[in-house]
Amino acid sequence: MKNSFSFFQNRDCAYFPCHSGADAESFNCLFCYCPLYALGERCGGAFSYTESGIKDCSACLFPHRPDSGAKIAERFPEIAALCKKPDTP
């Protein structure tokens, strides 16, 4: 599965693994920036908000699990809907 279409690691990254407590052996870097972030509270991940109201995903490992690629891809229609032209039915 190493460096496949659904799993990728960049062990040369200065931040690898970027979440504390993550298992380096199974850490998936494919979604370095989580596409579900834009879904706000509907993302389904373990997030919190900072005092200034910014979404903090530092405790969430969902996009970095080896099997999360397909689950994230299934949610693409929700993400695409955010970009839809406002006056289109």
C-alpha positions in Angstrom: 0.0 0.0 0.0 3.0 2.3 0.4 2.7 5.3 -1.9 -0.4 4.0 -3.6 -3.3 6.1 -4.9 -4.9 6.0 -1.4 -1.9 6.0 0.8 1.2 8.2 0.8 3.9 9.1 3.3 6.4 12.0 3.2 8.8 11.0 5.9 11.1 13.8 4.7 8.5 16.4 5.7 9.7 18.6 8.6 6.4 18.0 10.3 6.0 14.2 9.8 3.9 13.0 11.5 2.1 16.3 12.0 -0.2 15.2 14.8 1.2 14.3 18.2 0.5 10.7 19.3 0.1 9.5 15.7 1.5 6.2 14.6 4.2 7.0 12.1 4.0 3.6 10.5 0.4 4.0 9.4 0.2 7.8 9.1 -1.2 8.8 5.7 -0.1 12.1 4.3 -2.3 11.9 1.2 -4.7 14.5 2.7 -2.1 16.7 4.3 -4.7 19.4 4.3 -8.1 17.8 5.0 -10.7 18.5 2.3 -13.4 18.0 4.9 -12.2 21.1 6.8 -14.5 23.3 4.7 -17.5 21.4 5.9 -17.2 23.0 9.3 -19.1 21.2 12.0 -20.3 18.6 9.5 -16.8 17.2 8.8 -17.2 14.3 11.3 -13.8 14.7 12.7 -12.5 15.3 16.2 -12.1 19.1 16.2 -12.5 22.0 18.5 -12.6 25.7 18.2 -9.9 28.1 19.4 -10.8 31.1 21.6 -10.9 33.2 18.4 -13.4 30.9 16.7 -10.9 29.1 14.3 -11.5 25.4 13.7 -8.6 23.4 15.3 -8.1 19.9 13.9 -4.9 19.1 15.7 -6.5 16.3 17.6 -8.1 14.7 14.5 -6.4 11.8 12.8 -9.3 10.8 10.5 -7.8 12.0 7.2 -4.5 10.4 8.2 -5.7 6.8 8.7 -4.7 4.4 6.0 -8.3 3.6 5.0 -9.8 7.2 5.0 -9.2 7.9 1.3 -12.4 6.3 0.1 -14.5 7.7 2.9 -13.3 11.2 2.1 -13.9 10.7 -1.6 -17.5 9.7 -0.9 -18.1 13.1 0.7 -16.8 15.0 -2.4 -20.4 16.0 -3.4 -20.8 17.9 -0.1 -17.5 19.7 -0.7 -18.4 20.5 -4.3 -21.8 21.9 -3.2 -19.9 24.6 -1.3 -18.4 25.8 -4.5 -21.6 25.8 -6.6 -22.7 29.1 -8.1 -25.2 30.5 -5.6 -28.1 31.1 -8.2 -27.9 27.6 -9.7 -30.6 25.1 -8.6 
